[in-house]
Amino acid sequence: MLARVVVLTINLALLGLTLWGTIQQIETQKSANQVMAEVHQNIKKAHALTVTTNHQLQPLRETADTIEIMNGKLDRTNQMLTHMNQSLNRVTISEQKIVTGLDQLNQNTYIVMNQINHLQGANGRLVPPSSTVAKQTKHEHDLMKSLYEMTGTSIQEIAKLNRKFAWVGLLPLP
């Protein structure tokens, strides 16, 4: 009997221990369920906040998209400005060549003007002799004209004489 009491006491102790463990497990599970319920509530709140945040961030997304488009356009503008700067650089080089050419032209023009001034002086010195030659040429022309007229008159006179002496050609030759 003592053995039964001992076995019964052990069984009761084990049953009490099992009950106590089950109660502890139930309490722990309640606590875990309460924590899980709070976590679920927090997840719901977080979801609501996420939806609100997404809604609030929508203009920022649109702004970011607009900024991205603007950045693309700014890149193209930068490329165009780079090409324009390169073109302007080529234009500047061409203009420098033109300026150099114009400077050379000015120097050549100066040299030509000096030569023209020299020629003008030489021409000025040629005017009196040229005038003399022109007068002399006119005088010679007038003389040649008179000579021409005299020659014409002589030809007419000789023609008259030839007609008058034409009968001499009819005479027999000795």
Buried (B, 14 or more C-beta within 10 A) or exposed (E): EEEEEEEEEEEEEEEEEEEEEEEEEEEEEEEEEEEEEEEEEEEEEEEEEEEEEEEEEEEEEEEEEEEEEEEEEEEEEEEEEEEEEEEEEEEEEEEEEEEEEEEEEEEEEEEEEEEEEEEEEEEEEEEEEEEEEEEEEEEEEEEEEEEEEEEEEEEEEEEEEEEEEEEEEEEEEE
